[in-house]
Amino acid sequence: MTLLIDEVTLTYPDGDGRLTALDAVGLHVPAGSLTAVVGPSGSGKSSLLAVAGTLVRPDRGRVVVDGVDAGGLDRTARAALRRERIGIVFQQPNLLPSLTAAEQLEVMAHLTGRMSPSVRRRAQDLLDAVGLAALARRRPRELSGGQRQRVNIARALMNDPAVLLVDEPTSALDRERGAEVIDLLLALTRERSVATVVVTHDAGHAGRADRVGRMRDGRLTAGTA
Ligand SMILES: Nc1ncnc2c1ncn2[C@@H]1O[C@H](COP(=O)(O)OP(=O)(O)OP(=O)(O)O)[C@@H](O)[C@H]1O
């Protein structure tokens, strides 16, 4: 068991009242499996990723990452959990313009103070795993949108996370490139035994996942894409 979301409720301030973004949501993502989350705009998908990534604390319920209950941790310990056990791929590949593809990955190891000769090898192996071995020395402006997204995914895996959270990875890509990115995420999920959650608008892409969760008005139900 690697990601467990148990009866999670999240509300935001809304005028005089509160808006319920997540309503008693439950989700279990075993290691080595990929769950796609679909649902209309405003249904709570990003809120679910934010809670799963321990970026936002829920009002109620538990988020358990790799056996660690995030609710019992202070801010510093949660940041450490996030750094060490959670990979997050945001919709926009926020790559640093001046760094090469390999350096985008290596900088992750610097952040955790784990710089060593093996870091460079690991970065190269991951770029290889996402099909970019030959482009390791390119800077973001020299890469296509799909290639940048692959660097983004490789970077999220640099610290060997237990949980991988991916927000709309295909929105800027054409159908074929989008399908390739989903297949890549599936392969990496299996090879590296990560528990992966992918938010997507594309029902076709969701259909490739191991499981599909459907968000509607803050409630999550298992369903087909
Ligand atoms: N920081 C915030 N403060 C107040 N309300 C918010 C905040 N973030 C999100 N919401 C509201 O919570 C609800 C769920 O939003 P969320 O962004 O999780 O939906 P979503 O399914 O990811 O939408 P989209 O597909 O458009 O990105 C929406 O009604 C949204 O307006």
The ligand as an SDF file (V2000), in Angstrom:
LIG
                    3D

 31 33  0  0  0  0  0  0  0  0999 V2000
   -7.7810   28.2970   -3.1610 N   0  0  0  0  0  0  0  0  0  0  0  0
   -9.0930   28.1980   -3.3370 C   0  0  0  0  0  0  0  0  0  0  0  0
   -9.9410   28.9770   -2.6420 N   0  0  0  0  0  0  0  0  0  0  0  0
  -11.2730   28.8670   -2.7930 C   0  0  0  0  0  0  0  0  0  0  0  0
  -11.8840   27.9790   -3.6160 N   0  0  0  0  0  0  0  0  0  0  0  0
  -11.0820   27.1870   -4.3430 C   0  0  0  0  0  0  0  0  0  0  0  0
   -9.6610   27.2350   -4.2430 C   0  0  0  0  0  0  0  0  0  0  0  0
   -9.1480   26.3020   -5.0770 N   0  0  0  0  0  0  0  0  0  0  0  0
  -10.1820   25.6920   -5.6760 C   0  0  0  0  0  0  0  0  0  0  0  0
  -11.3510   26.2180   -5.2330 N   0  0  0  0  0  0  0  0  0  0  0  0
  -12.7050   25.7640   -5.6110 C   0  0  0  0  0  0  0  0  0  0  0  0
  -12.7950   24.3830   -5.2570 O   0  0  0  0  0  0  0  0  0  0  0  0
  -13.5190   23.6580   -6.2540 C   0  0  0  0  0  0  0  0  0  0  0  0
  -12.6290   22.5400   -6.8070 C   0  0  0  0  0  0  0  0  0  0  0  0
  -11.5570   23.1230   -7.5290 O   0  0  0  0  0  0  0  0  0  0  0  0
  -10.3890   22.2770   -8.2250 P   0  0  0  0  0  0  0  0  0  0  0  0
   -9.3820   23.2520   -8.7470 O   0  0  0  0  0  0  0  0  0  0  0  0
   -9.9320   21.2480   -7.2910 O   0  0  0  0  0  0  0  0  0  0  0  0
  -11.1950   21.5970   -9.4420 O   0  0  0  0  0  0  0  0  0  0  0  0
  -10.6430   20.8660  -10.7640 P   0  0  0  0  0  0  0  0  0  0  0  0
  -11.5040   19.6740  -10.9430 O   0  0  0  0  0  0  0  0  0  0  0  0
   -9.1730   20.6470  -10.6320 O   0  0  0  0  0  0  0  0  0  0  0  0
  -10.9150   21.9340  -11.8960 O   0  0  0  0  0  0  0  0  0  0  0  0
  -10.1460   22.1710  -13.3150 P   0  0  0  0  0  0  0  0  0  0  0  0
  -10.3750   20.9430  -14.1290 O   0  0  0  0  0  0  0  0  0  0  0  0
  -10.8520   23.3840  -13.8720 O   0  0  0  0  0  0  0  0  0  0  0  0
   -8.6990   22.4400  -12.9950 O   0  0  0  0  0  0  0  0  0  0  0  0
  -13.9390   24.6810   -7.3090 C   0  0  0  0  0  0  0  0  0  0  0  0
  -15.2650   25.0660   -7.0160 O   0  0  0  0  0  0  0  0  0  0  0  0
  -12.9670   25.8250   -7.1050 C   0  0  0  0  0  0  0  0  0  0  0  0
  -13.5590   27.0550   -7.4790 O   0  0  0  0  0  0  0  0  0  0  0  0
  1  2  1  0
  2  3  1  0
  2  7  2  0
  3  4  2  0
  4  5  1  0
  5  6  2  0
  6  7  1  0
  6 10  1  0
  7  8  1  0
  8  9  2  0
  9 10  1  0
 10 11  1  0
 11 12  1  0
 11 30  1  0
 12 13  1  0
 13 14  1  0
 13 28  1  0
 14 15  1  0
 15 16  1  0
 16 17  2  0
 16 18  1  0
 16 19  1  0
 19 20  1  0
 20 21  2  0
 20 22  1  0
 20 23  1  0
 23 24  1  0
 24 25  2  0
 24 26  1  0
 24 27  1  0
 28 29  1  0
 28 30  1  0
 30 31  1  0
M  END
$$$$
